[in-house]
Amino acid sequence: MINSNDSFIPRHLGPSAKDINKMLNTLGLSTLEDLVHKTIPKQILSDKPLAINTNISEYYLAQLSKEIAAKNKVFRSFIGQGYYGTKVPAVIQRNILENPGWYTQYTPYQAEISQGRLEALLVFQTMISDLTGLPLANASLLDEATAATEAMAMFFREVKKDDRNVFFVSEHCHPQTIDVLKTRSAPFEIELVIGNHQSFEFNENVFGALVQYPDTDGEIFDYSNFCKSAHNSGAYIAVAADIMSLLLLPPPGEFGADVALGNTQRFGVPMGYGGPHAAYFAANEKFIRKIPGRVIGVTVDKHGNKAYRMALQTREQHIRREKATSNICTAQVLLAIMAGMYAVYHGPQCLKQIAESIHQKTNILADSITKLGHKVLTNSFFDTIRISLSGKSAKEIRLFAENEQINFRYYENGDIGISLDELTTERDIDDILKTLTTNNTKDTKINTEYGIVIKRKSKYLTHPTFNLYHSETEMMRYLHRLEMKDLSLNTSMIPLGSCTMKLNAAAEMMPITLPEFTELHPFIPVEQAQGYQQIIKELGNYLKEITGLPSVSMQPNSGAQGEFTGLMVIRAYHQSRNEPQRNVCLIPASAHGTNPASAVMAGMQVIVVKCDERGNIDVSDLRAKAEQHSKNLAAFMVTYP
């Protein structure tokens, strides 16, 4: 057999055979197997070899990645629903996304070695606060749907003493958001009322509401009176707002919203078949100690110089544990920084031009579709329209469109939805119209009633940071200055934690920028994403082999969300056995703070198990508490190892 000098494992792990022997000699051991057998108790040590693929070279990995990527079909997707095509500025891709000085840092618990990243996150928060018209913003959440559930949970905690348990959700919110709200509301016995906000009446049982802006069909509503009605009844309002639309539309804070939330994906972060992306969450000052996630603030160091730090940490899971406002931890820092720097690079004027261009293209499309004899159902829109077809069925149009490598949104009643973005060209519009052409063409005038009825008047992104770095050279130098204020793995090791201290090798990172991976919309037909399906299946099989468990879900968007998902599965199991009273979760005192926070989110009562000063579980206390709560015991949650 020919030996490869490009084997991944020695390149990735680093220590040579000589280094390993030196470390073993220091420990008084002969082999790594000796180390394993002396470290791991015999009763849990598995000698069974893992049935996974053999080691391959970095070069072959690159070829394999391209082969798998080629199985994905990159169509032009005009589906919308919160995901849009976007241009990733090359200066941001090269200097942030592909730069280990930005993607290898540990979570910023130590402000002294995190100043560059903290400043970049403050840029993100400032961008969100400006665009939403609300004074407080966090440093990102995981996705728009879970951000909506965080708003619901925050409102619920605020009015819990009033015995209110009804949360209204507009039927015109994105379907995926409604689905996640259904899951998250169940443990707290929150009653979701899903309906039309124009006919909904608030009462003493309603604690909050969520509306979409613009809504999932593209319609722009003025929610001012809706917010007034909510506040008059003692309820709070959350608005899920499209970040790009806020460059042209009045911000939620100006018409009375208590919270604005959404996705920053279309600010220079590829769709990537659904993620990861940085969600945003902004609120009024009433919720300053209730807002979920990280909040970056400005202070001074001992020399009186300006410095950045994580503020209000006593809300967070690593301190408050089961009393935390959320189980959110690091969230989506890298993607938040990319989105914030997209705004820095373009600045307010260029961003507004991008938004105006998107809207202009949508206006042209809507007028042209009307001339084809179809009915545009969306009266006031930014970038999305819903169409009632005439002369052609949705099935006919879909067949033709997919043959032209075009994806639309298809409704159950036969309507179709079309969303445009900054990537849309005149040719794209021509091709869309070609798929919709009928024999019912009408010679109509341009409908000037289309478009945005209410327009934004307030300024945004006035801070110098958003108005200085618009050339590539200026931007590159700005990003480098921030990078130099941070400690990352390209400088030294970071012996701080387990979950985020490993190096993602360059060979592993390179495939994430392949267009066959980046440009897929999450709601395309599964036949167009066979490369992704292969990866999901193979990774799932590896995880099943490693864990010894029969099934795997790839849905959770973070470790903390994985905890919550597992606990919800346990909750469902007990309910299926008619034992809904089982709601006690035993958690060691040394567990990560997300553990008790996730258990509370799943509707469980946390009972803490004692540990010694080194974090080892007191087994006698574990036995005693398991016996004490045996009738209501739902789960034991432990970090392993």
N, C-alpha and C positions, 0 to 999 in steps of 0.2 A: 504494500500500500504506500502511496506517495504521501509524505508528510507535508502538512500545510504550515506555513510560517505566518498565517493570517488568522489563526484560531481566535475566536471571540473571547473565551473565558480568560486566558492569561493576559490578553490586552485589557480586559475590563477590570479584572481584580488586582492586577499589578504585582503582588509579591511573587518572586521567583522561588524555585525549589530551594535555593540557598537561604533566602529570607525565611521561608517556612520552617526549615530545619533549625535555624537560629532561634526562632520563637519557640519551637517545640523543646529545644534544649534548655531554654530559660525556664520552661514549665516542668522540666524533668520528664518529658514524654518522647516517644519514638515516632509516632505517626499521628496524622489527623484523626484516624479511627480511634486511637487511644484517647484523644481529647474528647471526641464525641461520647464514647462509652463512660468516661469519667464525669462528664457533665450532665448527661441526660439519664434520669432514673430508668432502670431496666424495664420496669413494668409499662412504660410508655414508649420505649425505644422500638422503632420498626426497622427490621432488617430487609424488608421487601424493597427491591429496586423499583424506582418509579418508571412507569411505562410511558415515557415521553421521548420526543425526538432527540437524536444525538446532537452534539455540538457542531455548529457550522461556522464558516469563516465570515468575516464582515463583508467581504466582496460578494459572497453568495447570498448573504442576507439582503444586500442591496438589489441583486437581481431578482430574488424571490419576492421582495416587496413590490417591484415593478410588475412582476407577473400577476400578483394578486390584485394590485391596483387596476390592471388592465381589464379585470373582470367587472369592474364598476363602469357603468355607462353614464357619461357626463352629458345630460340633456340640458336644455335651457329651461329652468324651472321658474314659473311665474305663480307659484302656489301661495306664497305669503304665510299667513298664520304665525307671524313673529320671526320668520327666517328669510333672509334676503341676500342676494348677491352683493358683494362689496369689493372694492379695490384695496388690497393691502399695500400701503406705500412701501416700496422696496427698502427705504432707509429704516423703516420700523421692523420689517421682516429680518433684515440682516443684523441690525444692531440691538434688537430685543429678542425676538422669537428664536433666532438662531445663535444667540450669544450666551454662552455659559455664565457670563458675568451677570446675567439677568435671570436665567432659569434654574440656577443651582443653589440659591440662598435658602437658608432655613427660615421658618416663620419668625417674624420680627419681635420676639419677646425681649431681645436685648437691643434697645434703641441705639446704643452707641455704635453698633456695627451694622445698622440698617438705615442710615440716614438717607441714602439715595432712593431706596425703595419707598420709604415713608413719605418723602417729598413727592415722588411720582404718584403715590396713592392719594395724597392731598390734592394733587392736580385733578385726579379722577373725581374726588368728592366735590371739588369746586365746580367742575364741569356739570355734574349732576345737579347740584344745588342751583346753579344758574339756569339750566335748561328747564328744570321743574318748577322754579319759583318758590322753592321751599328752603328754609335756612339750614337744615340738618341733613346730611347724607352719610351713608356708611361706605366702607372701602370695598364693597361688592358682596353679592350673594351668589348662589350656585346657578340659578336659572329663573326665568320669569314665573313659572308655575309655583315653585316652592317659595319665591319671594311673596307671591299672593297669599300663600298659607301663613307666612310669617306675619303679614299685616293682619290677617284674620285672628291669629293667636294673640297678637299684641293688643288689639282692640278688646278681645274677650277678657284678657287679664285686667284691663283697665276698668271694665264694668261688671266684673264677676260678682261683686258685692250686691249689685242691683238685680241679680237673678235673671238677667237677659240671656237668651241662648239662641236667637235667630240671626242668621247672617244672610243678607240678600246678595245674590250673584246675578248680574245681567246675563240673559240667555245669549247675548251677543259678545260675550267674552270668548277667547280662544278655547276650543273644545278641550285641549290638553290641560289648560288651567282649571277648567271646571272639574275634570276627572281627578286631578291631584287634590283639589279642595274637598272633594267627596271623601277621599282616603284620609286626609289629615283631620277633618272635622269629626270623624266617627269616635275616636277615643275620648273626646271631650263632650260627647253628646250634644254637639252643636247642630241645630236644625238649619240645613241649607234650603233657602227658598230661591229657586231659579226662575226668572221671569223677565218681563219687560219693564225697564226702569221708568218708562213714561206713564205706566198705569199703577206702579207699585205705591202703596201707602205705608209709611212708617208708623209703628205703634210702640208701646212701652216694652215689648218683648225683643225688639230689634236692636242689636248693639253695633252693627256695622254693615257696610255694603261695598261691593266691588263692581266697577264699570270699566269698559275698555275704551281707549281714546287714541286714534279712531277705532271703531269697533271691528270685530273680526271680518265683517263684510265690507269694511272701508268707510262706513258712514261716520261723519263727524257730528257729534251732538254738543250742544251747549248745556253743560251739567250744572250751571249756577243755581237754578231753582231746586234741582235735586239735592244739591249739597245743603242748601238752606233748610229744606224739609227735614233732612237727616239731623242736622244740628238742632233744629227746633224740638226734635223728639229725643235728643240726647244720644244719638248714634253718630258714628264716625264713617268717613268715606275714604276708600282707597281707589286710586285711578291707575290702571295698567296702561301706561302711555308709551307709544312708539317714540324712541329717542330722536329719530331723524325728523319726525313730524313736528317736534317741539321747536325746531328752528323757524317754523312758520306759524304755528298755532299758539294761542294763548296758553301759558303754562298752567298746570293743575293748581299750583299754589294761589294763582290769581282768581280762580273761580271757586275756591273754598275747600279743596281737597285737603285732608289731614295727612295722607300718605300718597306718594307717587312711586310706582315701581315699574320694572320692565327689563328688557334685555338690551345690552349695548353691542350686540353682535355686529350690527350693520355699520358700526364705527370701526371698520378695518380688521375684523376678525372673521375668517372664513366660516361657512356654515358647517362643514365637517360632519355631515349626516346627523347634526343635532347637537354638537358640542365638542369640547367645552367652550362656554362663553361666560362672560361676567354679567350677572344680573345687577341691577341697581335698586336702591331703596332710599327714598328721601321722605322726611317727615317734618312736621312743625315742631317748635321747641317744647311743646307739652310732653313729647315723647322722648326727650333727651336721655332719660335714664331707662327707657324701655326698648329702644330701637335694637334690633338684632344685629349681630356681626361686629366686625372691627370698625372703630372710629379713630381716625388719625387726627391728632391735634398739634398745636404749636405751643412751645414753651421756651424756656431759656436754660442753658447749661450753667454750671457753677462759675463760669467766666463771664456770664451775662450775654452769651451769644445765642442767637436763635437756634432752636433745635426742634426736632419732630419726635413724637412718641405716640404710642397707642393710648388713647384717652378713655376714661370711664370704664376701665377694665373690670370693675367690680360687678358689671352686668354679665360678664362672660363666663362660659362653661369652665375654663381652667381655674376660676376662683369661686364662682357661685355654685358650680356643680348642679345638683338637682333643682336649685332655685334660680338657675340662669334664665335669661330671657330667650335663649335659643341654644341649639347644639352646634350652631355654625362656628367653625374654627377659622382656618386660613382662607377658605372660600376660593375665589378665582383671581388671585393677585396678578399673575402674569397676563391674563387676558384683560383685566381691568387696566393695567398699565398700558397695554397696546391700544385700548379704546381711548384712554385719556390722551395718549400721545398722538393719536389720529386727530383729535381736536386741536392739540398744540400745533401740529404740522400744518394743518389747513387753516386754522384761525377762523374767527367768526364770519368773515366775509365770504371766504371760499366755501365754508360749510353751508352757509345760506344759499350760495349759488348751486351747490350739489342738490340741496332739497328742492329749490325752485326748478331745477332741470328735471328732477324726478316727477314733480307735480305737473310740469308742462307736458311731458311725454304722456302722462296718464290722461290729461285733458284731451290731447290729440287723439289718443286711442279711444276714449269714451265717445267723442264726437263721431269718429269714423265708424265705430260699432253701431251707433244709432243709425247712421246712413245705410248700413247693411240690412236694416230691418229688425235688428234685435233691440231689446229694451234694457237700458242700463237702470238697474234698480237703486243704485247708490246715488243719492242726490248731491251731497256735499262730501268730497273725498280729498285725500292727499295722494295716495299711491295705489289704492286698491278699489276695484269695482266688482260688483256682483251683477251678472247678466242673465236675464230671462231670454231663452233662445226662441227664434222663430225660423221655421223652414228647415231646420236641421236639429237632430236630437243630440244630446250630450254624448251618446254612444258613438254616433257618426263622427262627431268632432274629435272625440278622444282617439279614435282609430287613426284619423288623418294626422292629428297633432303628434301622436307618439311616433308615427312614421317619419315625421319631420323633426323628431327628437325635441319635442316641446312638451312640457308638463303644465297643466292648469289645475286649479282646485275644482273638484266635482262634488256638487251637493246631492243629497239623496233625492230631492224633488226634481232634479234635472237641470237646475241652474249651474252656471260655472262662475268661478272667481278668478280674477287676474290681478296680480300685484307686480308692479314695476320697481326698479331699483337703479342704483347709479351705474350698473353695468349695461342696462338696456340701451340698445342702439336703434337707429331708424330702420335698419334691416330687420331687427327683432320685431318692431311694430308692424312692418310690412308682412312678415311671416305669420304673425298672430292674426292679422286681418285675412290673410289667405286661407287660414284654417276655418275662419268664421264666415267666409263668403257664401251668400245664398242668391236665389233668384229674386229676392224681395228688396233689392237695393232701392233706397229712397234718396232723392236729391233734396236734402234738407240743409238749412242754414246751420252754422256752428252754434251750438247751444251755450250761450254765455252764462247760463245759470249753473253750469257745472263748476266743480272745484271748491275752493275754500271760501266759505261765507264769512267766518270770523278769523281775523288775522292777528298775529302777535304784534304788540307795539313796544314791549319792554326790551331792553338791551340784554345781552348776555356775553360771557367770556371776555369781559373788559380788562381782566388782570393782565399785566405785561407778559406773563408766561405764554398766554395764548396769542400774543401779537408780535413776537420777536423771532421765532425760529421757523421761518417758512422756506428757507433754502436747504438743500440737503447738507451742505457743509455746516450751517448753523445748527441744524437738528442733530447731526452726528456728534458734534462737539458737546451739545447740551446733554445728550444721552450718555456720553462718555464721562462727563463731569459727575453725573448722578451715579453711574456705575462705580466710580472710584471711591464713593462715599460708603460703599457697601462691602461686606465680606461675603464671598461666595467660594465655591469649590475650586475656582481657577486661581485662588490666592492661597488657601490652606484648607485643612480638614475642619469640619464643624461638628465637634462631638457633643451635640446638644440634644438630639432626639432620635427617634426611630423612624417615624413615618415619612419624613421628608429630607433625610440627610444623604440618601443614596444618589450617586451620579447616574443620570440618564445619559448613556454613551451617545456620542455623535452619530454612530451607525444606527442607533435606535431612533434618534430624533429626525434624521433626514427624511424618512418617508412621510412625515406628517405634513410636509409642504407640497407633496405631489398633488396636482390638480384633480386626479381621479379620487383622491381622498378628501380634499378640501372643498370641492365645489358641489357636493351632493346635498340636496335638501332632505331633511329627515322624513318627509311625508311622500317621497317618491314611491312608485311601485317597487316591491321587494326584488323584482326581476332585474331592476337597474342597479342593484347594490349587492351583487353576488360576491364581490371581493370582500366587502364588509361582513357579509353573512359568513363567509369562510373564516375570517379572523375571529368573529364572535363564537362560532362553533368550536374552532380549535382551541381558543383560549379557555372556553368553558370546559372542554374535555380535560385540559391540563389542570384546571382548578379542581375539578371533580376528582382527578387522580391524586392530587396533592392533599386535598382535605379529606378524602374518603367519603364524601357526601354525594348523593345521587343527582343533584340538580343545582344549577347556578343561575342567578339573575345578574344581568349586566346593567340593570336600570339605575341603581343608586349612583349619584353623581359625586360622592365623596365617601370617605370612611365613616364619617358620622351618619350620613344618610344610609349607609349599609347597616349600621347598628339599628337605626330606626326601622328599616325594612325587615331585618331579622326579628325584631321584637314584635312588629305587626303580624308577621307570619306566626309567631308563637301565640299571640293574642287570638288570631283566627283559628288556630288549632284548638285551643281551649274552648272557644265558642262552638266549634263544630262538635265537640264532645259534651255540649250542654253544661259546661263549667265556666260560665262567664265571670264568676266570683274570683277566679284565679287572676290576681292583678299585682301580686307582690314580686318584686325583682330584687334578688340579693346581689349586691355589688361591693367588692373589696374597697376599703378606704384608699388604697394605693392606685385605684383604677384611673385611667385618663378621664378628665372632666366631661368629655362628650358622652361617656357611658351613662352616668346618672341623668344628664340632660336629655339624652335620647329616650331613656326609659320613661321619663315624665311625659315627653311628647307622645309616647305610645299609650298613655293613660295608666301607667303603672305606678305603684307606690314603691319607693326606693328604701330598702333596708340595708344599712351599711354593715359590712363584715369587718371585724378588726384585723389589723395587720401589725407586724413588728416594725422596728425602726428601719429595716432594710426593704420593706414592702412585701414581705412574705405573708401569705394568708394564715390567720389563726384558725386552724382546722377545727378545733374544739368549738370556737365561736360560730363557725360556719354550720357545724352540725346542730348546735343549739338553736340557731335562728331558723334553720330549715325545718326543724321539728316544731318550733314555736308557731311558724306560719304555714304548716303543712297543708291545711285545708284551702289556703288562698295562694299558695306558692305557684307562681307562673314560670319563673326563670331564674337561673344563676348566670350572671354575665361576668366573664373573666377574660383578662388579657392573656394570650397564650403565644409565645412565652411572655 
